[in-house]
Amino acid sequence: MMDNCLGAQRSRKIQRAFRHCKVTILCLLLTVVVLRGTIGAGKFGTPEKDLAEIRDHLYFRKRAEPHRVLEEVQTTSENDRAGADSNAGTNNYNEFDIKKILVDEESDDLKHDPNEPYSLGPKISDWDEQRSKWLKENPSYPNFIGPNKPRVLLVTGSSPKPCENPVGDHYLLKSIKNKIDYCRLHGIEIFYNMALLDAEMAGFWAKLPLIRKLLLSHPEVEFLWWMDSDAMFTDMAFEVPWERYKDFNFVMHGWNEMVYDQKNWIGLNTGSFLLRNGQWALDILDAWSPMGPKGKVREEAGKVLTRELKGRPVFEADDQSAMVYLLATQREKWGNKVYLENAYYLHGYWGILVDRYEEMIENYHPGLGDHRWPLVTHFVGCKPCGKFGDYSVERCLKQMDRAFNFGDNQILQIYGFTHKSLASRRVKRIRNETGNPLDVKDELGLLHPAFKAVKVSSS
Amino acid sequence: MMDNCLGAQRSRKIQRAFRHCKVTILCLLLTVVVLRGTIGAGKFGTPEKDLAEIRDHLYFRKRAEPHRVLEEVQTTSENDRAGADSNAGTNNYNEFDIKKILVDEESDDLKHDPNEPYSLGPKISDWDEQRSKWLKENPSYPNFIGPNKPRVLLVTGSSPKPCENPVGDHYLLKSIKNKIDYCRLHGIEIFYNMALLDAEMAGFWAKLPLIRKLLLSHPEVEFLWWMDSDAMFTDMAFEVPWERYKDFNFVMHGWNEMVYDQKNWIGLNTGSFLLRNGQWALDILDAWSPMGPKGKVREEAGKVLTRELKGRPVFEADDQSAMVYLLATQREKWGNKVYLENAYYLHGYWGILVDRYEEMIENYHPGLGDHRWPLVTHFVGCKPCGKFGDYSVERCLKQMDRAFNFGDNQILQIYGFTHKSLASRRVKRIRNETGNPLDVKDELGLLHPAFKAVKVSSS
């Protein structure tokens, strides 16, 4: 397909035209399931968030196999034991599933014996020893690069294919430019993944094998920061309060009550999180992954999650629900090392932020990271790379431009420029140039980041 | 336009359809001018390169104003004095030019008085003093981060607009992913520009005001590495031989004879170069920029360059021709600090490299940087972001995928994977996972880069 890109474009056009026919049916299903979803969640979560999360997963699945939405709407009420089992970790495949897997696009990448339970890789139980030995032997790669400043690797990525929605790649480009800027200012390295390392863990589960591989390959990395491609930094001055997490291994945006008491599927968000390199990380990845394998396992696990979690619509198992379920059911095992952060937006739901940017500019300043100036604006449910031409995606794209420009203004101000408006790509000067450029101080003190970063984190 | 992206897509579709009508006429003109070009250059440069360079500029200009190709074919023989003057630095505008500028897309960004000669910014003559004072006062920002290891900022970028050719953004994304990988391995920071800082210097001249701004804002940066968005790293292991340039300020791929003796417009390439931060850099930027301002100045200067340089086709002044002209006419002033490198591919023309990747894999290994394993493969003339659906761009896209995968294989091998073929996005394992990941050494020793980087540069 890549051998003939113009051909590929043409065929994509045809595919698109074909998909359009499905949109009508899907809108109908959307309404049905959204209603079911809100009724289920309204009491507990923020309905607005639920709607977005539900849209999110519907988009996601629609792109994969639209017609299956129907099947699931029909099978919701079932309480399938097999589902419960598979969720417990035993993957009981049957002829049908194997055929299903073999017709899959990436099927020939599939080495794994369907009779064996899925594993992310060889069991490792002495990673802390291996790692600290390595760190001793390689003093030129300290896992801390300053006081309270761990070495951090930000990991993100996108599909190796061009987006179904052609404009989507432009937003992926803006999203990585935005991350490059934040990471340059805060001394963070970036790994952008475009490869599917494990065909079974495609979709929202792909991050798990990738993260494990990177932790094991980079003992010098203390914290791995996963960030979805549809999340952007909107506070370029905010430094993560690393010292706050010195006794924790896993930091996600969320609320203890919503996860542990309500088992609410949006009690936390897995679109932007910090994971400390160590044996504990390998262990929780192993405990997190069993619901991931594509096909029967993921579908049956989805039923269990929908049954057990508050407000979750019907769809195959996703990594976020699985994490809520894991923490809620095994709090004693993991809870003491998990920090659910809500003092700032490690993840911030775009729906409640994007319309307030002007108000933030009016009243506040970068560096706060919270509702006054969010660190991250996450376009949950927008899937700009997917083909879905309804109004909400149109709104998404407009708002993604605003979020990008909102963040980009903090970079441009360093050099004396700003966007003409949050809606404009165009820039204008905010100060005249001088013959003594080094006397100019940017208000945010972002010009000399590494230093600033450490200073901020220790203040 | 960005306020309504779907609307924008529709309107782009219409524009595209409209442009298609022009392709036929253009192919005709293409042939005419390509012939003229080769006859002019064949004797001196590599005809193959000339053809690509000529295609390059034709694409470039076609996208801007196709019909003008004709005018210029007609006016080639003219030897216009006004052109010579404008090239000498005096910009003589007239009513017509000003009107022309005012109808320009970015016209309202234009603050500059057309009666004043163009300037990149306030005159600075003591930058070396200012900078060394700053470096003394900020020891936490050394301009050298290791023995023979200067602090380097790689600067690249692309238009703030989505590509006219929708698949183009996907190639920009792959291109920046490729740069992120090389720069992470070699301890280089990245600045990705998406803003037009100076409307007058749009197009191939936009890099000049950007580079000046970055040099003045980042005194800690010793070398700025400019790289076009259509250039990709194909040798992830090659470290630039920094010590070789200790007495030089400006490094470009090129040949002394072709620049100084032949005045050949492709005697050097400005798509990938190294510029040392200092007063000398500000001075050469000032000497380089006078042919840049859009409109009459750039057009007249183009005539001078075509008249004075070997093998140059007819089109408005471009930054590369202007640099050849500057060095050829003022060698005594600049030559002693300019290093024209051809021992490795700081820039490598794709046409002579991409078909040899399999042969390179067969016979050589990364780290050589030259014809055996090129550091950079530059897709001169491909303009994947521009709308141009002829065969050569189809070939470009296919070859850009091959170049990306060729470079990406060197990253994937670190983690035990490789692309199934240079034509495939898909990856496969090249070794089994182990319980002792730290005992695995990647053949290229790229796993722990900063160290490697310094080691290579001093070997």
Contacts between the chains, C-beta under 8 A, distances in Angstrom:
chain1	res1	chain2	res2	distance
A	2	B	398	7.0
A	2	B	401	4.8
A	2	B	423	6.3
A	2	B	424	7.4
A	2	B	425	6.2
A	3	B	398	5.8
A	3	B	423	5.5
A	4	B	394	6.8
A	4	B	398	7.1
A	5	B	167	5.8
A	5	B	394	6.4
A	5	B	397	3.9
A	5	B	398	6.6
A	5	B	401	7.8
A	6	B	389	6.1
A	6	B	393	7.9
A	6	B	394	5.0
A	6	B	397	7.6
A	8	B	167	7.7
A	9	B	166	7.3
A	9	B	167	5.9
A	106	B	426	7.2
A	109	B	426	6.8
A	109	B	427	7.9
A	109	B	428	6.9
A	111	B	429	7.8
A	121	B	433	4.7
A	122	B	433	5.3
A	122	B	434	6.2
A	122	B	435	4.6
A	123	B	435	6.8
A	124	B	435	5.2
A	124	B	437	7.6
A	130	B	436	6.8
A	130	B	437	7.7
A	130	B	438	5.5
A	131	B	438	7.7
A	133	B	438	7.9
A	134	B	438	5.1
A	138	B	448	7.1
A	138	B	451	7.9
A	140	B	450	7.3
A	140	B	451	5.2
A	141	B	448	6.1
A	141	B	450	7.7
A	141	B	451	7.2
A	158	B	173	7.3
A	160	B	425	3.8
A	160	B	426	7.7
A	161	B	425	6.7
A	162	B	167	5.5
A	162	B	170	4.0
A	163	B	170	7.1
A	166	B	9	7.1
A	166	B	166	3.2
A	166	B	167	7.0
A	166	B	169	7.7
A	167	B	5	5.5
A	167	B	8	7.7
A	167	B	9	6.0
A	167	B	162	5.5
A	167	B	166	7.0
A	167	B	169	7.7
A	169	B	166	7.7
A	169	B	167	7.7
A	169	B	169	3.7
A	169	B	170	4.3
A	169	B	172	7.6
A	169	B	173	5.5
A	170	B	162	4.0
A	170	B	163	7.1
A	170	B	169	4.3
A	172	B	169	7.6
A	172	B	173	5.4
A	173	B	158	7.3
A	173	B	169	5.5
A	173	B	172	5.4
A	173	B	173	5.0
A	173	B	176	7.0
A	174	B	194	7.2
A	176	B	173	7.0
A	176	B	176	6.1
A	176	B	177	7.5
A	176	B	180	7.7
A	176	B	192	8.0
A	177	B	176	7.5
A	177	B	192	4.6
A	177	B	194	6.0
A	180	B	176	7.7
A	180	B	180	7.2
A	180	B	190	5.5
A	180	B	191	8.0
A	180	B	192	5.4
A	181	B	192	7.7
A	184	B	189	5.3
A	184	B	190	6.7
A	184	B	191	7.3
A	189	B	184	5.3
A	190	B	180	5.5
A	190	B	184	6.7
A	191	B	180	8.0
A	191	B	184	7.3
A	192	B	176	8.0
A	192	B	177	4.6
A	192	B	180	5.4
A	192	B	181	7.7
A	194	B	174	7.2
A	194	B	177	6.0
A	194	B	408	7.6
A	194	B	425	7.8
A	195	B	408	7.8
A	195	B	412	6.5
A	195	B	417	6.5
A	195	B	425	8.0
A	195	B	427	4.6
A	196	B	426	7.3
A	196	B	427	7.0
A	197	B	415	7.8
A	197	B	417	6.6
A	197	B	427	6.9
A	213	B	415	5.5
A	213	B	416	8.0
A	214	B	415	7.8
A	216	B	437	4.0
A	216	B	438	7.9
A	217	B	414	6.8
A	217	B	415	5.8
A	217	B	437	6.5
A	217	B	447	6.5
A	219	B	438	6.4
A	220	B	448	7.3
A	389	B	6	6.0
A	393	B	6	7.9
A	394	B	4	6.8
A	394	B	5	6.5
A	394	B	6	5.1
A	397	B	2	7.9
A	397	B	5	4.1
A	397	B	6	7.7
A	398	B	2	7.1
A	398	B	3	5.7
A	398	B	4	7.2
A	398	B	5	6.9
A	401	B	2	4.9
A	408	B	194	7.6
A	408	B	195	7.8
A	412	B	195	6.5
A	414	B	217	6.8
A	415	B	197	7.8
A	415	B	213	5.5
A	415	B	214	7.8
A	415	B	217	5.8
A	416	B	213	7.9
A	417	B	195	6.5
A	417	B	197	6.6
A	423	B	2	6.7
A	423	B	3	5.6
A	424	B	2	7.7
A	425	B	2	6.2
A	425	B	160	3.8
A	425	B	161	6.6
A	425	B	194	7.8
A	425	B	195	8.0
A	426	B	106	7.2
A	426	B	109	6.8
A	426	B	160	7.7
A	426	B	196	7.3
A	427	B	109	7.9
A	427	B	195	4.6
A	427	B	196	7.0
A	427	B	197	6.9
A	428	B	109	6.8
A	429	B	111	7.7
A	433	B	121	4.7
A	433	B	122	5.3
A	434	B	122	6.3
A	435	B	122	4.7
A	435	B	123	6.8
A	435	B	124	5.2
A	436	B	130	6.8
A	437	B	124	7.6
A	437	B	130	7.7
A	437	B	216	4.0
A	437	B	217	6.6
A	438	B	130	5.5
A	438	B	131	7.7
A	438	B	133	8.0
A	438	B	134	5.1
A	438	B	216	7.9
A	438	B	219	6.4
A	447	B	217	6.5
A	448	B	138	7.1
A	448	B	141	6.1
A	448	B	220	7.3
A	450	B	140	7.3
A	450	B	141	7.7
A	451	B	138	7.9
A	451	B	140	5.2
A	451	B	141	7.2
